[in-house]
């Protein structure tokens, strides 16, 4: 979690963020974070990880709550070459090579700045 907070605190395009939920387990953790960007868009982060698995969803929406992109690794869309990693945008599902918070923030930064 320390690395994530460093990413969120050391960027010029993030207005603020809020940790909505944080739980540590014996071998893992779960958290939800809402990030607000300087353009009014928001990123809803949900991630669970332990020694055996990692599940995530990063939902980026504009200031009117319209989906821009959602990245996740739900076990659907087996036809995608990056299965289970995929993204939803413009009512389409496609391959996703952005699978970490750092990847997502890099993607968003390029779009915003």
Backbone as XML, in Angstrom:
<?xml version="1.0"?>
<chain id="A" units="angstrom">
  <residue number="1" name="UNK">
    <atom name="N" x="0.823" y="-1.197" z="0.000"/>
    <atom name="CA" x="0.000" y="0.000" z="0.000"/>
    <atom name="C" x="0.867" y="1.261" z="0.000"/>
  </residue>
  <residue number="2" name="UNK">
    <atom name="N" x="2.017" y="1.179" z="0.599"/>
    <atom name="CA" x="2.918" y="2.323" z="0.657"/>
    <atom name="C" x="3.265" y="2.823" z="-0.750"/>
  </residue>
  <residue number="3" name="UNK">
    <atom name="N" x="3.535" y="1.898" z="-1.676"/>
    <atom name="CA" x="3.887" y="2.277" z="-3.045"/>
    <atom name="C" x="2.723" y="2.979" z="-3.743"/>
  </residue>
  <residue number="4" name="UNK">
    <atom name="N" x="1.516" y="2.509" z="-3.481"/>
    <atom name="CA" x="0.324" y="3.109" z="-4.082"/>
    <atom name="C" x="0.154" y="4.542" z="-3.586"/>
  </residue>
  <residue number="5" name="UNK">
    <atom name="N" x="0.294" y="4.737" z="-2.295"/>
    <atom name="CA" x="0.154" y="6.082" z="-1.739"/>
    <atom name="C" x="1.232" y="7.020" z="-2.270"/>
  </residue>
  <residue number="6" name="UNK">
    <atom name="N" x="2.428" y="6.515" z="-2.478"/>
    <atom name="CA" x="3.489" y="7.331" z="-3.061"/>
    <atom name="C" x="3.112" y="7.772" z="-4.470"/>
  </residue>
  <residue number="7" name="UNK">
    <atom name="N" x="2.529" y="6.858" z="-5.259"/>
    <atom name="CA" x="2.080" y="7.206" z="-6.605"/>
    <atom name="C" x="1.009" y="8.299" z="-6.558"/>
  </residue>
  <residue number="8" name="UNK">
    <atom name="N" x="0.067" y="8.140" z="-5.662"/>
    <atom name="CA" x="-1.048" y="9.089" z="-5.572"/>
    <atom name="C" x="-0.614" y="10.452" z="-5.048"/>
  </residue>
  <residue number="9" name="UNK">
    <atom name="N" x="0.383" y="10.468" z="-4.205"/>
    <atom name="CA" x="0.844" y="11.724" z="-3.606"/>
    <atom name="C" x="1.845" y="12.483" z="-4.465"/>
  </residue>
  <residue number="10" name="UNK">
    <atom name="N" x="2.428" y="11.823" z="-5.437"/>
    <atom name="CA" x="3.502" y="12.448" z="-6.207"/>
    <atom name="C" x="3.135" y="12.656" z="-7.666"/>
  </residue>
  <residue number="11" name="UNK">
    <atom name="N" x="1.929" y="13.127" z="-7.907"/>
    <atom name="CA" x="1.511" y="13.405" z="-9.275"/>
    <atom name="C" x="0.885" y="14.787" z="-9.344"/>
  </residue>
  <residue number="12" name="UNK">
    <atom name="N" x="1.033" y="15.424" z="-10.483"/>
    <atom name="CA" x="0.508" y="16.769" z="-10.656"/>
    <atom name="C" x="-0.897" y="16.790" z="-11.257"/>
  </residue>
  <residue number="13" name="UNK">
    <atom name="N" x="-1.424" y="15.656" z="-11.658"/>
    <atom name="CA" x="-2.743" y="15.628" z="-12.276"/>
    <atom name="C" x="-3.816" y="15.068" z="-11.350"/>
  </residue>
  <residue number="14" name="UNK">
    <atom name="N" x="-3.440" y="14.673" z="-10.132"/>
    <atom name="CA" x="-4.399" y="14.200" z="-9.141"/>
    <atom name="C" x="-4.759" y="15.362" z="-8.222"/>
  </residue>
  <residue number="15" name="UNK">
    <atom name="N" x="-6.041" y="15.646" z="-8.136"/>
    <atom name="CA" x="-6.524" y="16.712" z="-7.262"/>
    <atom name="C" x="-6.531" y="16.233" z="-5.812"/>
  </residue>
  <residue number="16" name="UNK">
    <atom name="N" x="-7.118" y="15.042" z="-5.579"/>
    <atom name="CA" x="-7.125" y="14.430" z="-4.252"/>
    <atom name="C" x="-7.567" y="12.979" z="-4.367"/>
  </residue>
  <residue number="17" name="UNK">
    <atom name="N" x="-7.498" y="12.276" z="-3.255"/>
    <atom name="CA" x="-7.965" y="10.889" z="-3.221"/>
    <atom name="C" x="-8.496" y="10.586" z="-1.831"/>
  </residue>
  <residue number="18" name="UNK">
    <atom name="N" x="-9.315" y="9.545" z="-1.784"/>
    <atom name="CA" x="-9.908" y="9.121" z="-0.519"/>
    <atom name="C" x="-9.852" y="7.590" z="-0.439"/>
  </residue>
  <residue number="19" name="UNK">
    <atom name="N" x="-9.360" y="7.088" z="0.671"/>
    <atom name="CA" x="-9.368" y="5.646" z="0.905"/>
    <atom name="C" x="-10.698" y="5.312" z="1.564"/>
  </residue>
  <residue number="20" name="UNK">
    <atom name="N" x="-11.557" y="4.609" z="0.842"/>
    <atom name="CA" x="-12.888" y="4.268" z="1.362"/>
    <atom name="C" x="-12.871" y="3.007" z="2.216"/>
  </residue>
  <residue number="21" name="UNK">
    <atom name="N" x="-11.968" y="2.103" z="1.891"/>
    <atom name="CA" x="-11.904" y="0.852" z="2.649"/>
    <atom name="C" x="-10.498" y="0.291" z="2.549"/>
  </residue>
  <residue number="22" name="UNK">
    <atom name="N" x="-10.028" y="-0.242" z="3.647"/>
    <atom name="CA" x="-8.709" y="-0.873" z="3.668"/>
    <atom name="C" x="-8.727" y="-1.975" z="4.713"/>
  </residue>
  <residue number="23" name="UNK">
    <atom name="N" x="-8.420" y="-3.201" z="4.277"/>
    <atom name="CA" x="-8.378" y="-4.347" z="5.180"/>
    <atom name="C" x="-7.125" y="-5.168" z="4.886"/>
  </residue>
  <residue number="24" name="UNK">
    <atom name="N" x="-6.430" y="-5.509" z="5.945"/>
    <atom name="CA" x="-5.279" y="-6.397" z="5.812"/>
    <atom name="C" x="-5.659" y="-7.765" z="6.339"/>
  </residue>
  <residue number="25" name="UNK">
    <atom name="N" x="-5.180" y="-8.793" z="5.656"/>
    <atom name="CA" x="-5.400" y="-10.176" z="6.051"/>
    <atom name="C" x="-4.045" y="-10.815" z="6.320"/>
  </residue>
  <residue number="26" name="UNK">
    <atom name="N" x="-4.072" y="-12.033" z="6.753"/>
    <atom name="CA" x="-2.824" y="-12.736" z="7.063"/>
    <atom name="C" x="-1.846" y="-12.678" z="5.891"/>
  </residue>
  <residue number="27" name="UNK">
    <atom name="N" x="-2.327" y="-12.976" z="4.685"/>
    <atom name="CA" x="-1.448" y="-12.989" z="3.517"/>
    <atom name="C" x="-1.892" y="-12.050" z="2.407"/>
  </residue>
  <residue number="28" name="UNK">
    <atom name="N" x="-2.735" y="-11.080" z="2.705"/>
    <atom name="CA" x="-3.200" y="-10.217" z="1.630"/>
    <atom name="C" x="-3.860" y="-8.957" z="2.126"/>
  </residue>
  <residue number="29" name="UNK">
    <atom name="N" x="-4.487" y="-8.261" z="1.169"/>
    <atom name="CA" x="-5.176" y="-7.032" z="1.526"/>
    <atom name="C" x="-6.281" y="-6.732" z="0.522"/>
  </residue>
  <residue number="30" name="UNK">
    <atom name="N" x="-7.186" y="-5.859" z="0.947"/>
    <atom name="CA" x="-8.287" y="-5.381" z="0.121"/>
    <atom name="C" x="-8.404" y="-3.889" z="0.341"/>
  </residue>
  <residue number="31" name="UNK">
    <atom name="N" x="-8.599" y="-3.137" z="-0.752"/>
    <atom name="CA" x="-8.791" y="-1.700" z="-0.592"/>
    <atom name="C" x="-9.662" y="-1.135" z="-1.702"/>
  </residue>
  <residue number="32" name="UNK">
    <atom name="N" x="-10.296" y="-0.003" z="-1.350"/>
    <atom name="CA" x="-11.063" y="0.803" z="-2.297"/>
    <atom name="C" x="-10.593" y="2.241" z="-2.137"/>
  </residue>
  <residue number="33" name="UNK">
    <atom name="N" x="-10.277" y="2.852" z="-3.261"/>
    <atom name="CA" x="-9.801" y="4.228" z="-3.264"/>
    <atom name="C" x="-10.525" y="4.983" z="-4.375"/>
  </residue>
  <residue number="34" name="UNK">
    <atom name="N" x="-10.914" y="6.219" z="-4.097"/>
    <atom name="CA" x="-11.474" y="7.092" z="-5.116"/>
    <atom name="C" x="-10.486" y="8.218" z="-5.361"/>
  </residue>
  <residue number="35" name="UNK">
    <atom name="N" x="-10.089" y="8.371" z="-6.622"/>
    <atom name="CA" x="-9.120" y="9.393" z="-7.007"/>
    <atom name="C" x="-9.835" y="10.431" z="-7.863"/>
  </residue>
  <residue number="36" name="UNK">
    <atom name="N" x="-9.670" y="11.703" z="-7.513"/>
    <atom name="CA" x="-10.220" y="12.806" z="-8.299"/>
    <atom name="C" x="-9.083" y="13.491" z="-9.046"/>
  </residue>
  <residue number="37" name="UNK">
    <atom name="N" x="-9.292" y="13.707" z="-10.343"/>
    <atom name="CA" x="-8.267" y="14.311" z="-11.182"/>
    <atom name="C" x="-8.581" y="15.784" z="-11.443"/>
  </residue>
  <residue number="38" name="UNK">
    <atom name="N" x="-7.589" y="16.510" z="-11.913"/>
    <atom name="CA" x="-7.727" y="17.950" z="-12.132"/>
    <atom name="C" x="-8.783" y="18.295" z="-13.186"/>
  </residue>
  <residue number="39" name="UNK">
    <atom name="N" x="-9.121" y="17.370" z="-14.065"/>
    <atom name="CA" x="-10.134" y="17.640" z="-15.090"/>
    <atom name="C" x="-11.548" y="17.297" z="-14.619"/>
  </residue>
  <residue number="40" name="UNK">
    <atom name="N" x="-11.690" y="16.879" z="-13.360"/>
    <atom name="CA" x="-13.000" y="16.540" z="-12.819"/>
    <atom name="C" x="-13.366" y="15.076" z="-12.948"/>
  </residue>
  <residue number="41" name="UNK">
    <atom name="N" x="-12.577" y="14.302" z="-13.671"/>
    <atom name="CA" x="-12.846" y="12.868" z="-13.781"/>
    <atom name="C" x="-12.428" y="12.159" z="-12.497"/>
  </residue>
  <residue number="42" name="UNK">
    <atom name="N" x="-12.909" y="10.939" z="-12.320"/>
    <atom name="CA" x="-12.592" y="10.165" z="-11.122"/>
    <atom name="C" x="-12.237" y="8.732" z="-11.493"/>
  </residue>
  <residue number="43" name="UNK">
    <atom name="N" x="-11.392" y="8.149" z="-10.677"/>
    <atom name="CA" x="-11.003" y="6.749" z="-10.813"/>
    <atom name="C" x="-11.398" y="6.022" z="-9.545"/>
  </residue>
  <residue number="44" name="UNK">
    <atom name="N" x="-12.188" y="4.960" z="-9.712"/>
    <atom name="CA" x="-12.604" y="4.128" z="-8.591"/>
    <atom name="C" x="-11.752" y="2.867" z="-8.630"/>
  </residue>
  <residue number="45" name="UNK">
    <atom name="N" x="-10.939" y="2.695" z="-7.614"/>
    <atom name="CA" x="-10.004" y="1.573" z="-7.533"/>
    <atom name="C" x="-10.538" y="0.566" z="-6.525"/>
  </residue>
  <residue number="46" name="UNK">
    <atom name="N" x="-10.572" y="-0.699" z="-6.943"/>
    <atom name="CA" x="-10.917" y="-1.788" z="-6.037"/>
    <atom name="C" x="-9.923" y="-2.911" z="-6.318"/>
  </residue>
  <residue number="47" name="UNK">
    <atom name="N" x="-9.254" y="-3.358" z="-5.271"/>
    <atom name="CA" x="-8.259" y="-4.413" z="-5.476"/>
    <atom name="C" x="-8.190" y="-5.325" z="-4.263"/>
  </residue>
  <residue number="48" name="UNK">
    <atom name="N" x="-8.084" y="-6.608" z="-4.553"/>
    <atom name="CA" x="-7.865" y="-7.637" z="-3.538"/>
    <atom name="C" x="-6.680" y="-8.462" z="-3.990"/>
  </residue>
  <residue number="49" name="UNK">
    <atom name="N" x="-5.770" y="-8.729" z="-3.090"/>
    <atom name="CA" x="-4.649" y="-9.610" z="-3.442"/>
    <atom name="C" x="-4.211" y="-10.389" z="-2.215"/>
  </residue>
  <residue number="50" name="UNK">
    <atom name="N" x="-3.781" y="-11.602" z="-2.487"/>
    <atom name="CA" x="-3.176" y="-12.441" z="-1.459"/>
    <atom name="C" x="-2.100" y="-13.279" z="-2.128"/>
  </residue>
  <residue number="51" name="UNK">
    <atom name="N" x="-1.613" y="-14.289" z="-1.444"/>
    <atom name="CA" x="-0.514" y="-15.086" z="-1.973"/>
    <atom name="C" x="-0.893" y="-15.837" z="-3.248"/>
  </residue>
  <residue number="52" name="UNK">
    <atom name="N" x="-2.188" y="-16.122" z="-3.445"/>
    <atom name="CA" x="-2.623" y="-16.944" z="-4.567"/>
    <atom name="C" x="-3.363" y="-16.216" z="-5.681"/>
  </residue>
  <residue number="53" name="UNK">
    <atom name="N" x="-3.888" y="-15.051" z="-5.402"/>
    <atom name="CA" x="-4.685" y="-14.379" z="-6.427"/>
    <atom name="C" x="-4.646" y="-12.870" z="-6.293"/>
  </residue>
  <residue number="54" name="UNK">
    <atom name="N" x="-5.079" y="-12.227" z="-7.356"/>
    <atom name="CA" x="-5.219" y="-10.776" z="-7.384"/>
    <atom name="C" x="-6.428" y="-10.447" z="-8.251"/>
  </residue>
  <residue number="55" name="UNK">
    <atom name="N" x="-7.366" y="-9.720" z="-7.691"/>
    <atom name="CA" x="-8.555" y="-9.282" z="-8.417"/>
    <atom name="C" x="-8.615" y="-7.770" z="-8.357"/>
  </residue>
  <residue number="56" name="UNK">
    <atom name="N" x="-8.904" y="-7.164" z="-9.491"/>
    <atom name="CA" x="-8.928" y="-5.710" z="-9.517"/>
    <atom name="C" x="-10.002" y="-5.185" z="-10.459"/>
  </residue>
  <residue number="57" name="UNK">
    <atom name="N" x="-10.379" y="-3.951" z="-10.197"/>
    <atom name="CA" x="-11.243" y="-3.188" z="-11.083"/>
    <atom name="C" x="-10.857" y="-1.724" z="-10.925"/>
  </residue>
  <residue number="58" name="UNK">
    <atom name="N" x="-10.573" y="-1.075" z="-12.053"/>
    <atom name="CA" x="-10.253" y="0.347" z="-12.082"/>
    <atom name="C" x="-11.277" y="0.996" z="-13.007"/>
  </residue>
  <residue number="59" name="UNK">
    <atom name="N" x="-12.162" y="1.777" z="-12.435"/>
    <atom name="CA" x="-13.266" y="2.377" z="-13.188"/>
    <atom name="C" x="-13.033" y="3.869" z="-13.285"/>
  </residue>
  <residue number="60" name="UNK">
    <atom name="N" x="-12.760" y="4.365" z="-14.497"/>
    <atom name="CA" x="-12.490" y="5.781" z="-14.729"/>
    <atom name="C" x="-13.699" y="6.398" z="-15.407"/>
  </residue>
  <residue number="61" name="UNK">
    <atom name="N" x="-14.227" y="7.451" z="-14.796"/>
    <atom name="CA" x="-15.402" y="8.107" z="-15.364"/>
    <atom name="C" x="-15.191" y="9.611" z="-15.431"/>
  </residue>
  <residue number="62" name="UNK">
    <atom name="N" x="-15.924" y="10.242" z="-16.345"/>
    <atom name="CA" x="-15.800" y="11.691" z="-16.490"/>
    <atom name="C" x="-16.569" y="12.415" z="-15.389"/>
  </residue>
  <residue number="63" name="UNK">
    <atom name="N" x="-16.536" y="13.736" z="-15.419"/>
    <atom name="CA" x="-17.154" y="14.518" z="-14.354"/>
    <atom name="C" x="-18.675" y="14.416" z="-14.335"/>
  </residue>
  <residue number="64" name="UNK">
    <atom name="N" x="-19.254" y="13.821" z="-15.389"/>
    <atom name="CA" x="-20.698" y="13.596" z="-15.447"/>
    <atom name="C" x="-21.054" y="12.145" z="-15.129"/>
  </residue>
  <residue number="65" name="UNK">
    <atom name="N" x="-20.099" y="11.396" z="-14.608"/>
    <atom name="CA" x="-20.265" y="9.980" z="-14.218"/>
    <atom name="C" x="-20.447" y="9.040" z="-15.411"/>
  </residue>
  <residue number="66" name="UNK">
    <atom name="N" x="-19.967" y="9.443" z="-16.575"/>
    <atom name="CA" x="-19.986" y="8.569" z="-17.750"/>
    <atom name="C" x="-18.687" y="7.781" z="-17.821"/>
  </residue>
  <residue number="67" name="UNK">
    <atom name="N" x="-18.800" y="6.496" z="-18.087"/>
    <atom name="CA" x="-17.626" y="5.637" z="-18.186"/>
    <atom name="C" x="-16.686" y="6.121" z="-19.288"/>
  </residue>
  <residue number="68" name="UNK">
    <atom name="N" x="-15.416" y="6.215" z="-18.940"/>
    <atom name="CA" x="-14.376" y="6.456" z="-19.935"/>
    <atom name="C" x="-13.737" y="5.111" z="-20.252"/>
  </residue>
  <residue number="69" name="UNK">
    <atom name="N" x="-13.155" y="4.473" z="-19.226"/>
    <atom name="CA" x="-12.572" y="3.136" z="-19.369"/>
    <atom name="C" x="-12.708" y="2.411" z="-18.037"/>
  </residue>
  <residue number="70" name="UNK">
    <atom name="N" x="-12.986" y="1.114" z="-18.106"/>
    <atom name="CA" x="-12.917" y="0.272" z="-16.915"/>
    <atom name="C" x="-12.001" y="-0.903" z="-17.238"/>
  </residue>
  <residue number="71" name="UNK">
    <atom name="N" x="-11.010" y="-1.094" z="-16.391"/>
    <atom name="CA" x="-10.081" y="-2.208" z="-16.517"/>
    <atom name="C" x="-10.408" y="-3.213" z="-15.425"/>
  </residue>
  <residue number="72" name="UNK">
    <atom name="N" x="-10.405" y="-4.497" z="-15.761"/>
    <atom name="CA" x="-10.591" y="-5.503" z="-14.717"/>
    <atom name="C" x="-10.067" y="-6.852" z="-15.190"/>
  </residue>
  <residue number="73" name="UNK">
    <atom name="N" x="-10.033" y="-7.781" z="-14.261"/>
    <atom name="CA" x="-9.587" y="-9.133" z="-14.595"/>
    <atom name="C" x="-10.622" y="-10.165" z="-14.179"/>
  </residue>
  <residue number="74" name="UNK">
    <atom name="N" x="-11.902" y="-9.805" z="-14.287"/>
    <atom name="CA" x="-12.963" y="-10.781" z="-14.052"/>
    <atom name="C" x="-12.826" y="-11.881" z="-15.096"/>
  </residue>
  <residue number="75" name="UNK">
    <atom name="N" x="-13.124" y="-13.110" z="-14.723"/>
    <atom name="CA" x="-12.863" y="-14.240" z="-15.637"/>
    <atom name="C" x="-13.912" y="-14.381" z="-16.751"/>
  </residue>
  <residue number="76" name="UNK">
    <atom name="N" x="-14.085" y="-13.329" z="-17.510"/>
    <atom name="CA" x="-14.976" y="-13.330" z="-18.670"/>
    <atom name="C" x="-14.152" y="-12.972" z="-19.893"/>
  </residue>
  <residue number="77" name="UNK">
    <atom name="N" x="-14.742" y="-13.001" z="-21.016"/>
    <atom name="CA" x="-14.105" y="-12.579" z="-22.264"/>
    <atom name="C" x="-12.852" y="-13.403" z="-22.572"/>
  </residue>
  <residue number="78" name="UNK">
    <atom name="N" x="-13.034" y="-14.710" z="-22.598"/>
    <atom name="CA" x="-11.911" y="-15.609" z="-22.889"/>
    <atom name="C" x="-11.342" y="-15.415" z="-24.281"/>
  </residue>
  <residue number="79" name="UNK">
    <atom name="N" x="-12.086" y="-14.740" z="-25.145"/>
    <atom name="CA" x="-11.619" y="-14.493" z="-26.508"/>
    <atom name="C" x="-10.545" y="-13.406" z="-26.565"/>
  </residue>
  <residue number="80" name="UNK">
    <atom name="N" x="-10.382" y="-12.660" z="-25.513"/>
    <atom name="CA" x="-9.393" y="-11.574" z="-25.470"/>
    <atom name="C" x="-7.998" y="-12.161" z="-25.267"/>
  </residue>
  <residue number="81" name="UNK">
    <atom name="N" x="-7.036" y="-11.707" z="-26.039"/>
    <atom name="CA" x="-5.686" y="-12.291" z="-25.975"/>
    <atom name="C" x="-4.960" y="-12.019" z="-24.657"/>
  </residue>
  <residue number="82" name="UNK">
    <atom name="N" x="-5.422" y="-11.046" z="-23.883"/>
    <atom name="CA" x="-4.795" y="-10.775" z="-22.588"/>
    <atom name="C" x="-5.626" y="-11.354" z="-21.431"/>
  </residue>
  <residue number="83" name="UNK">
    <atom name="N" x="-6.540" y="-12.264" z="-21.769"/>
    <atom name="CA" x="-7.412" y="-12.877" z="-20.757"/>
    <atom name="C" x="-6.606" y="-13.301" z="-19.529"/>
  </residue>
  <residue number="84" name="UNK">
    <atom name="N" x="-7.085" y="-13.011" z="-18.333"/>
    <atom name="CA" x="-8.370" y="-12.419" z="-17.977"/>
    <atom name="C" x="-8.364" y="-10.874" z="-17.963"/>
  </residue>
  <residue number="85" name="UNK">
    <atom name="N" x="-7.233" y="-10.281" z="-18.240"/>
    <atom name="CA" x="-7.115" y="-8.815" z="-18.211"/>
    <atom name="C" x="-7.795" y="-8.227" z="-19.449"/>
  </residue>
  <residue number="86" name="UNK">
    <atom name="N" x="-8.686" y="-7.266" z="-19.219"/>
    <atom name="CA" x="-9.387" y="-6.621" z="-20.329"/>
    <atom name="C" x="-9.880" y="-5.247" z="-19.900"/>
  </residue>
  <residue number="87" name="UNK">
    <atom name="N" x="-10.341" y="-4.479" z="-20.889"/>
    <atom name="CA" x="-10.884" y="-3.155" z="-20.579"/>
    <atom name="C" x="-12.156" y="-2.925" z="-21.378"/>
  </residue>
  <residue number="88" name="UNK">
    <atom name="N" x="-13.003" y="-2.087" z="-20.785"/>
    <atom name="CA" x="-14.274" y="-1.712" z="-21.386"/>
    <atom name="C" x="-14.202" y="-0.230" z="-21.731"/>
  </residue>
  <residue number="89" name="UNK">
    <atom name="N" x="-14.496" y="0.094" z="-22.980"/>
    <atom name="CA" x="-14.537" y="1.494" z="-23.414"/>
    <atom name="C" x="-15.434" y="1.581" z="-24.642"/>
  </residue>
  <residue number="90" name="UNK">
    <atom name="N" x="-16.245" y="2.607" z="-24.708"/>
    <atom name="CA" x="-17.138" y="2.807" z="-25.860"/>
    <atom name="C" x="-17.963" y="1.563" z="-26.172"/>
  </residue>
  <residue number="91" name="UNK">
    <atom name="N" x="-18.456" y="0.931" z="-25.135"/>
    <atom name="CA" x="-19.289" y="-0.267" z="-25.252"/>
    <atom name="C" x="-18.564" y="-1.446" z="-25.898"/>
  </residue>
  <residue number="92" name="UNK">
    <atom name="N" x="-17.241" y="-1.401" z="-25.925"/>
    <atom name="CA" x="-16.441" y="-2.496" z="-26.469"/>
    <atom name="C" x="-15.532" y="-3.063" z="-25.379"/>
  </residue>
  <residue number="93" name="UNK">
    <atom name="N" x="-15.215" y="-4.321" z="-25.520"/>
    <atom name="CA" x="-14.253" y="-4.978" z="-24.632"/>
    <atom name="C" x="-13.023" y="-5.272" z="-25.469"/>
  </residue>
  <residue number="94" name="UNK">
    <atom name="N" x="-11.854" y="-4.957" z="-24.919"/>
    <atom name="CA" x="-10.622" y="-5.185" z="-25.666"/>
    <atom name="C" x="-9.491" y="-5.627" z="-24.744"/>
  </residue>
  <residue number="95" name="UNK">
    <atom name="N" x="-8.390" y="-5.981" z="-25.354"/>
    <atom name="CA" x="-7.195" y="-6.397" z="-24.621"/>
    <atom name="C" x="-6.711" y="-5.270" z="-23.729"/>
  </residue>
  <residue number="96" name="UNK">
    <atom name="N" x="-6.103" y="-5.651" z="-22.610"/>
    <atom name="CA" x="-5.556" y="-4.650" z="-21.714"/>
    <atom name="C" x="-4.181" y="-5.072" z="-21.229"/>
  </residue>
  <residue number="97" name="UNK">
    <atom name="N" x="-3.236" y="-4.187" z="-21.459"/>
    <atom name="CA" x="-1.887" y="-4.402" z="-20.949"/>
    <atom name="C" x="-1.645" y="-3.530" z="-19.722"/>
  </residue>
  <residue number="98" name="UNK">
    <atom name="N" x="-2.640" y="-2.719" z="-19.378"/>
    <atom name="CA" x="-2.590" y="-1.907" z="-18.166"/>
    <atom name="C" x="-3.232" y="-2.736" z="-17.060"/>
  </residue>
  <residue number="99" name="UNK">
    <atom name="N" x="-2.417" y="-3.254" z="-16.146"/>
    <atom name="CA" x="-2.964" y="-4.161" z="-15.125"/>
    <atom name="C" x="-2.584" y="-3.777" z="-13.697"/>
  </residue>
  <residue number="100" name="UNK">
    <atom name="N" x="-1.875" y="-2.672" z="-13.546"/>
    <atom name="CA" x="-1.518" y="-2.205" z="-12.206"/>
    <atom name="C" x="-1.971" y="-0.757" z="-12.043"/>
  </residue>
  <residue number="101" name="UNK">
    <atom name="N" x="-2.011" y="-0.303" z="-10.831"/>
    <atom name="CA" x="-2.386" y="1.089" z="-10.587"/>
    <atom name="C" x="-1.411" y="2.033" z="-11.288"/>
  </residue>
  <residue number="102" name="UNK">
    <atom name="N" x="-0.144" y="1.699" z="-11.268"/>
    <atom name="CA" x="0.844" y="2.539" z="-11.951"/>
    <atom name="C" x="0.546" y="2.603" z="-13.448"/>
  </residue>
  <residue number="103" name="UNK">
    <atom name="N" x="0.230" y="1.472" z="-14.061"/>
    <atom name="CA" x="-0.125" y="1.442" z="-15.489"/>
    <atom name="C" x="-1.337" y="2.330" z="-15.772"/>
  </residue>
  <residue number="104" name="UNK">
    <atom name="N" x="-2.346" y="2.208" z="-14.933"/>
    <atom name="CA" x="-3.592" y="2.953" z="-15.128"/>
    <atom name="C" x="-3.335" y="4.456" z="-14.986"/>
  </residue>
  <residue number="105" name="UNK">
    <atom name="N" x="-2.599" y="4.847" z="-13.959"/>
    <atom name="CA" x="-2.303" y="6.266" z="-13.756"/>
    <atom name="C" x="-1.469" y="6.830" z="-14.906"/>
  </residue>
  <residue number="106" name="UNK">
    <atom name="N" x="-0.564" y="6.045" z="-15.444"/>
    <atom name="CA" x="0.226" y="6.479" z="-16.602"/>
    <atom name="C" x="-0.688" y="6.711" z="-17.802"/>
  </residue>
  <residue number="107" name="UNK">
    <atom name="N" x="-1.618" y="5.783" z="-18.037"/>
    <atom name="CA" x="-2.585" y="5.902" z="-19.126"/>
    <atom name="C" x="-3.428" y="7.161" z="-18.960"/>
  </residue>
  <residue number="108" name="UNK">
    <atom name="N" x="-3.974" y="7.359" z="-17.767"/>
    <atom name="CA" x="-4.844" y="8.507" z="-17.505"/>
    <atom name="C" x="-4.070" y="9.813" z="-17.637"/>
  </residue>
  <residue number="109" name="UNK">
    <atom name="N" x="-2.872" y="9.836" z="-17.126"/>
    <atom name="CA" x="-2.059" y="11.066" z="-17.227"/>
    <atom name="C" x="-1.873" y="11.486" z="-18.671"/>
  </residue>
  <residue number="110" name="UNK">
    <atom name="N" x="-1.589" y="10.514" z="-19.546"/>
    <atom name="CA" x="-1.409" y="10.834" z="-20.960"/>
    <atom name="C" x="-2.673" y="11.414" z="-21.580"/>
  </residue>
  <residue number="111" name="UNK">
    <atom name="N" x="-3.826" y="10.957" z="-21.124"/>
    <atom name="CA" x="-5.098" y="11.443" z="-21.666"/>
    <atom name="C" x="-5.460" y="12.823" z="-21.111"/>
  </residue>
  <residue number="112" name="UNK">
    <atom name="N" x="-5.110" y="13.083" z="-19.876"/>
    <atom name="CA" x="-5.498" y="14.341" z="-19.226"/>
    <atom name="C" x="-4.541" y="15.469" z="-19.563"/>
  </residue>
  <residue number="113" name="UNK">
    <atom name="N" x="-3.238" y="15.187" z="-19.592"/>
    <atom name="CA" x="-2.258" y="16.270" z="-19.793"/>
    <atom name="C" x="-1.812" y="16.397" z="-21.232"/>
  </residue>
</chain>
